[in-house]
Amino acid sequence: MDIQTLTTFFMWCTIINGGILILWIAFCVFTPDSVYRTQSKRFPIPRETFNVVIYSFLGLFKIFFLVFNIVPYVALLIIG
């Protein structure tokens, strides 16, 4: 596997995961009540706990996105 193939792979990983992150942020910012209602039907937890959990997962996903998508892509661009 050459550097160009890896660079293209990480580019598409970054685009797809970045889209998922932006969509998730948009749902949490613009429609938090509908997200809570949808999830509380399956997982009956208080609203405060839900907010902590959802924003913790959002932060964790953002860290993983940076470490496993953007950093390798930028590194491959530098060495390519």
C-alpha positions in Angstrom: 0.0 0.0 0.0 1.5 3.3 -1.0 1.3 6.7 0.7 -1.2 8.1 -1.9 -3.7 5.3 -1.1 -3.3 5.9 2.6 -3.7 9.6 2.2 -6.9 9.1 0.2 -8.2 6.6 2.8 -7.7 9.0 5.7 -9.1 11.9 3.7 -12.4 10.0 3.2 -12.3 8.8 6.9 -11.9 12.5 8.0 -14.8 13.7 5.7 -17.2 10.9 6.8 -16.4 11.1 10.5 -16.4 14.9 10.4 -19.9 14.8 8.8 -21.1 12.5 11.6 -19.6 14.8 14.2 -21.2 17.9 12.7 -24.6 16.2 12.4 -24.4 15.0 16.0 -23.5 18.5 17.2 -26.3 20.0 15.2 -28.9 17.6 16.7 -27.6 18.3 20.3 -27.6 22.0 19.8 -30.7 22.6 17.8 -33.1 19.8 18.9 -32.0 18.7 22.4 -35.5 18.0 23.6 -36.3 15.6 20.7 -33.0 13.8 21.2 -33.8 13.4 24.9 -37.4 12.2 24.2 -36.2 9.7 21.7 -33.5 8.2 23.9 -35.5 8.4 27.1 -38.0 5.9 25.7 -35.2 3.3 25.6 -33.1 4.5 28.5 -35.1 6.0 31.3 -32.6 8.4 32.9 -33.0 11.9 34.3 -32.4 14.9 31.9 -29.3 16.1 33.8 -27.7 12.6 33.6 -28.6 12.5 29.9 -26.9 15.8 29.2 -23.7 14.7 31.0 -23.6 11.4 29.1 -24.4 12.8 25.6 -21.8 15.7 25.9 -19.2 13.3 27.3 -19.7 11.0 24.4 -19.5 14.0 22.1 -16.2 15.1 23.6 -14.8 11.6 23.4 -15.8 11.2 19.8 -14.2 14.6 19.0 -10.9 13.5 20.6 -11.0 10.2 18.7 -11.8 12.1 15.5 -8.8 14.3 16.0 -6.3 11.6 17.0 -7.4 8.8 14.6 -8.5 10.8 11.5 -7.0 14.3 11.3 -3.6 13.7 12.8 -2.7 10.7 10.5 -4.1 12.5 7.5 -2.0 15.6 8.1 1.0 13.5 8.8 0.6 11.7 5.5 0.2 15.0 3.7 3.4 16.2 5.3 5.5 13.1 4.3 3.8 12.7 0.9 
